[in-house]
């Protein structure tokens, strides 16, 4: 990644609208100010955007590996003990889970692999229940490979964030609303203690500091295990809405899933699942039948990792990524009709170039065709 930085020089410091002094036109200034949440503008002394040289192709790792789009960041959030039917009945208009469904892909045939909780978490993280059939603690699997160690050994990164865990690196069983049975990475010594973090360590102020893959485990109340749907729904809204906004504009992905159903379901341990992020067509439905092993296989394929255990015999999840047939690109050296690079559109809606930013329809079409990565739009 380039170390040079392009920042728009802004001329007014009194809280009024900020002008771009280095360009002849004003590109979506009001949107920029609103996005930054500022009323005054700082003056910059250069003309670069972070990580992007003039005329250079985007360095976003937007490629297809093993049929899967490669995301810069994936956050997997695991909720507890609800069937698809239960969540569908509750996630009506106005709830955050309903909002996530409208923004992403809703999976109607997702399944857990067993009961109770702990073996499901192990299946999702290591491709095997490791012979565990209960929620016993402590368990430790000294020589067993897992998603976390795979990522780290491949030069990627992994961290797990557990709400209400007393401190980073904690290896104890139950304390307060924290339960080790929902924290599979702590059961594998091959995952370093530095990857076993509390949820207070989740970088809400700068999501670019997230690792390649994160697992987020709310506490026993926030995850709906001991508390209501509305409690869990509000937790998701309060803690993940910022990341969802970031993900859609920054080649990242949220995977919201459940560990198992309520144990009373007659529908094969069916669980809800929603994917939200960049390059995903909002409000779509996927009816592919899959379980935790398929999910692990999908993540392993995404980062070109060997399949582990039962994931090796499972197909990856398909037809959820909107660019399934052609990968988006940012054309090197492209400048739009107003002189802006693809990177200048990152975080803005390219589909509104004509309506909001003074471009013609043909010029908007050119931006979308040439700046697929920065626009988060499929060709």
C-alpha positions in Angstrom: 0.0 0.0 0.0 1.3 3.5 -0.9 2.4 5.6 2.0 1.3 8.8 0.3 -1.9 10.5 1.4 -4.5 12.4 -0.6 -6.7 14.6 1.5 -9.0 17.3 0.0 -7.7 20.7 0.9 -10.5 22.6 2.6 -10.7 26.3 2.7 -13.1 27.3 5.4 -12.7 26.9 9.1 -15.7 28.7 10.5 -18.2 25.7 10.4 -19.7 26.6 7.0 -19.6 24.4 3.9 -16.1 23.5 3.0 -14.7 24.2 -0.5 -12.2 22.0 -2.3 -9.4 24.4 -3.4 -7.4 22.1 -5.5 -10.1 21.1 -8.0 -12.3 23.2 -10.3 -15.5 21.5 -9.1 -17.0 20.6 -5.8 -17.5 16.8 -5.4 -20.3 16.0 -3.0 -19.0 18.4 -0.3 -22.1 18.3 1.8 -22.1 14.5 1.8 -18.4 14.6 2.8 -19.1 16.9 5.7 -22.1 14.8 6.8 -20.2 11.6 6.6 -17.4 13.0 8.7 -19.8 14.4 11.2 -17.9 17.7 11.4 -18.9 21.4 11.2 -15.5 22.8 10.7 -12.8 21.8 8.2 -9.1 21.3 8.6 -6.7 22.6 6.0 -4.5 20.0 4.3 -1.1 20.8 2.7 -1.1 18.0 0.2 -3.4 16.5 -2.4 -3.5 12.7 -1.7 -6.0 10.2 -0.3 -4.7 7.7 2.2 -3.2 4.6 0.5 -3.7 5.9 -3.1 -1.4 7.5 -5.6 -2.7 9.6 -8.4 -3.6 7.3 -11.3 -2.7 4.1 -9.4 -5.0 1.1 -9.4 -6.8 0.4 -6.2 -4.9 -1.9 -3.8 -8.0 -3.3 -2.3 -7.7 -7.1 -2.3 -10.9 -7.5 -4.2 -10.3 -10.8 -6.0 -12.0 -14.2 -6.2 -10.3 -17.1 -4.5 -11.8 -20.6 -4.9 -15.1 -19.0 -6.1 -15.3 -16.7 -3.1 -14.8 -12.9 -3.0 -11.9 -12.0 -0.7 -12.9 -9.4 1.9 -10.5 -7.2 3.8 -12.4 -7.9 7.0 -15.1 -10.5 8.0 -16.8 -10.3 11.4 -18.8 -13.3 12.4 -21.3 -12.6 15.2 -22.9 -15.7 17.0 -26.2 -15.4 18.7 -27.9 -18.1 20.8 -30.7 -20.7 20.8 -33.3 -19.4 18.3 -34.8 -21.1 15.3 -35.4 -19.5 11.9 -39.1 -19.5 12.6 -38.7 -17.8 15.9 -36.5 -15.0 14.6 -38.7 -14.5 11.5 -41.7 -14.1 13.7 -40.0 -11.4 15.8 -37.9 -9.6 13.2 -40.7 -7.4 11.9 -40.3 -4.0 10.4 -38.6 -1.7 12.9 -36.3 -4.3 14.4 -32.6 -4.2 13.6 -32.5 -7.8 12.4 -35.2 -7.0 9.9 -33.1 -4.0 8.8 -30.1 -6.2 8.3 -32.1 -8.6 6.1 -33.1 -5.6 3.9 -29.5 -4.6 3.6 -28.1 -8.1 2.8 -28.7 -11.7 2.1 -31.1 -13.7 4.3 -30.5 -17.4 4.4 -33.6 -19.6 4.8 -31.9 -23.0 5.1 -29.1 -22.6 7.5 -28.6 -25.3 10.2 -26.6 -26.1 13.3 -24.9 -29.5 13.5 -26.0 -30.7 16.9 -27.0 -29.8 20.5 -26.0 -28.2 22.8 -24.0 -25.0 22.2 -20.3 -25.9 22.7 -19.9 -28.5 20.0 -21.5 -26.1 17.5 -19.0 -23.5 18.2 -16.2 -26.0 17.9 -17.7 -27.2 14.5 -17.8 -23.7 13.2 -14.2 -22.9 14.3 -12.4 -26.2 13.7 -14.6 -28.3 11.4 -15.2 -30.9 14.1 -17.1 -31.1 17.4 -13.8 -32.6 18.8 -15.9 -35.4 20.4 -17.6 -32.9 22.7 -21.3 -33.7 23.3 -22.1 -31.3 26.2 -21.1 -27.8 27.5 -18.3 -29.1 29.7 -15.4 -26.9 30.8 -12.5 -26.7 30.4 -11.7 -28.5 27.2 -8.4 -28.1 25.4 -7.2 -29.5 22.1 -3.5 -29.1 22.0 -2.5 -30.2 18.5 -5.7 -29.5 16.6 -5.8 -27.1 13.7 -8.5 -24.4 13.6 -9.5 -21.4 11.6 -7.7 -19.0 13.9 -4.3 -20.8 13.7 -4.8 -21.3 9.9 -5.3 -17.6 9.3 -2.3 -16.6 11.5 0.0 -19.2 9.9 -1.0 -17.9 6.5 0.0 -14.4 7.3 -3.5 -13.2 7.9 -5.0 -12.3 11.3 -7.7 -13.6 13.7 -9.2 -12.3 16.9 -12.1 -13.3 19.1 -14.1 -10.8 21.1 -16.1 -12.0 24.0 -18.5 -9.7 25.9 -18.2 -9.8 29.7 -15.0 -11.8 29.7 -13.1 -10.5 32.7 -9.9 -9.7 30.8 -8.0 -10.4 27.6 -6.4 -13.9 27.6 -8.8 -15.2 30.2 -9.0 -19.0 30.3 -11.5 -19.6 33.1 -14.9 -21.1 32.7 -18.0 -19.2 33.7 -18.0 -15.8 35.4 -21.0 -13.5 35.4 -22.6 -13.5 31.9 -19.5 -14.9 30.3 -19.3 -18.6 29.4 -16.2 -20.3 28.0 -18.4 -22.8 26.2 -19.2 -20.0 23.7 -15.5 -19.1 23.1 -13.9 -21.9 21.0 -10.6 -20.2 20.3 -9.6 -20.3 24.0 -9.8 -24.1 23.7 -6.9 -24.2 21.2 -3.4 -23.4 22.5 -2.4 -22.8 18.9 -4.4 -19.5 19.0 -2.3 -17.0 21.0 -3.7 -15.3 24.1 -3.4 -12.0 22.3 -6.2 -13.1 20.0 -8.5 -13.8 22.9 -10.0 -10.4 23.6 -12.9 -8.8 25.5 -15.6 -7.1 23.5 -14.4 -3.7 24.9 -11.3 -4.3 22.6 -13.5 -4.3 19.5 -12.2 -1.3 17.5 -15.4 0.7 17.2 -13.5 3.9 16.6 -11.5 2.6 13.7 -12.7 -0.6 12.0 -9.6 -0.7 9.7 -7.8 -2.0 12.8 -9.9 -5.2 12.7 -8.1 -8.5 11.9 -8.9 -10.4 8.7 -11.5 -12.5 10.5 -13.1 -11.7 13.8 -15.6 -13.8 15.9 -17.8 -11.8 18.2 -19.6 -13.5 21.0 -22.1 -11.4 23.0 -22.7 -12.4 26.6 -25.4 -14.8 27.8 -28.0 -12.0 27.9 -27.0 -10.0 24.8 -27.0 -13.2 22.7 -30.6 -14.1 23.5 -29.6 -17.2 25.5 -30.9 -15.8 28.8 -32.7 -12.7 27.6 -35.4 -11.6 25.1 -35.3 -11.1 21.4 -35.6 -7.4 21.8 -32.5 -7.4 24.1 -30.4 -9.1 21.5 -31.8 -7.1 18.7 -31.0 -3.8 20.5 -27.5 -5.1 21.3 -26.9 -5.8 17.6 -28.1 -2.3 16.7 -26.1 -0.5 19.3 -22.9 -2.4 18.8 -22.7 -3.3 15.1 -24.5 -0.7 13.1 -21.3 1.3 12.7 -19.4 -1.7 11.4 -22.2 -2.5 8.9 -22.0 1.0 7.5 -18.2 0.6 7.3 -18.4 -2.9 5.7 -20.6 -1.8 2.9 -18.2 0.9 1.9 -14.9 -0.8 2.6 -14.8 -4.3 1.1 -15.9 -6.0 4.4 -18.5 -8.4 5.5 -20.8 -9.1 8.5 -22.0 -12.7 9.1 -24.8 -12.9 11.6 -25.6 -16.4 12.7 -26.9 -18.5 15.6 -25.3 -21.5 17.3 -28.4 -23.7 17.3 -32.1 -23.5 17.4 -34.2 -23.8 20.6 -33.9 -27.6 20.7 -37.7 -27.9 20.2 -37.7 -27.2 16.5 -39.0 -29.9 14.1 -37.1 -28.3 11.2 -33.7 -29.9 11.5 -32.0 -27.6 13.9 -32.6 -24.6 11.6 -31.0 -21.3 12.5 -31.2 -17.8 11.1 -28.3 -16.3 9.2 -27.7 -13.0 7.4 -24.7 -11.7 5.4 -24.3 -7.9 5.0 -21.5 -6.0 3.4 -19.8 -4.8 0.3 -20.8 -6.3 -3.1 -23.9 -7.8 -1.8 -27.3 -7.1 -3.4 -29.6 -5.8 -0.6 -32.8 -7.6 0.3 -32.0 -10.9 -1.4 -32.8 -14.5 -0.2 -30.6 -17.6 -0.4 -32.2 -21.0 0.0 -29.0 -23.1 -0.2 -29.0 -25.6 2.7 -25.8 -25.2 4.7 -24.5 -25.8 8.2 -21.5 -24.7 10.3 -19.1 -26.8 8.3 -20.2 -25.2 5.1 -19.6 -21.8 6.7 -16.1 -22.7 7.8 -15.4 -24.1 4.3 -16.5 -20.7 2.8 -14.2 -18.7 5.0 -11.3 -21.1 4.3 -11.9 -20.9 0.5 -12.0 -17.1 0.8 -8.5 -17.0 2.2 -7.1 -19.9 0.3 -6.8 -22.1 3.4 -6.9 -25.9 3.5 -10.3 -27.4 4.5 -10.4 -28.7 8.0 -12.0 -31.9 9.1 -15.7 -32.1 8.2 -15.4 -28.8 6.2 -13.4 -30.7 3.6 -16.4 -32.7 2.5 -18.8 -29.7 2.4 -19.6 -27.3 -0.5 -18.9 -23.7 0.2 -21.9 -21.3 0.4 -22.6 -19.9 -3.1 -24.8 -17.3 -4.8 -24.7 -14.8 -2.0 -22.0 -12.6 -3.4 -23.5 -10.3 -6.1 -20.3 -10.3 -8.2 -20.4 -14.1 -8.6 -19.8 -14.0 -12.3 -17.3 -11.1 -12.7 -15.0 -9.4 -10.3 -15.1 -5.6 -9.9 -12.0 -3.6 -10.7 -10.8 0.0 -10.4 -9.3 1.0 -13.7 -5.7 2.2 -13.2 -5.3 5.9 -14.2 -9.0 6.5 -14.6 -10.3 10.0 -13.9 -14.0 10.9 -14.1 -15.5 13.8 -15.9 -14.8 16.1 -13.0 -11.2 14.9 -12.6 -11.6 12.6 -9.7 -10.0 9.2 -9.2 -11.8 6.0 -8.4 -10.5 6.3 -4.8 -12.2 9.6 -4.4 -15.6 7.8 -4.6 -14.8 5.4 -1.9 -17.6 5.6 0.7 -19.9 7.5 -1.6 -22.9 6.3 -3.7 -21.8 6.2 -7.3 -25.4 5.5 -8.3 -26.2 9.1 -7.2 -23.5 10.7 -9.3 -26.0 12.2 -11.7 -28.7 13.0 -9.3 -26.7 14.5 -6.5 -23.2 15.4 -7.8 -23.7 17.1 -11.2 -22.7 14.4 -13.6 -24.6 13.3 -16.7 -26.1 9.8 -16.8 -23.4 8.7 -19.2 -20.7 10.1 -16.9 -22.3 8.2 -14.0 -22.3 5.0 -16.0 -18.6 5.5 -16.8 -17.8 5.9 -13.0 -19.7 2.7 -12.1 -18.1 0.7 -14.9 -14.6 1.9 -14.2 -14.6 2.1 -10.3 -16.3 -1.1 -9.2 -14.1 -1.6 -6.2 -14.3 1.9 -4.8 -18.1 2.1 -5.7 -18.7 -1.4 -4.2 -20.7 -2.2 -7.4 -20.5 -5.4 -9.5 -19.8 -5.1 -13.2 
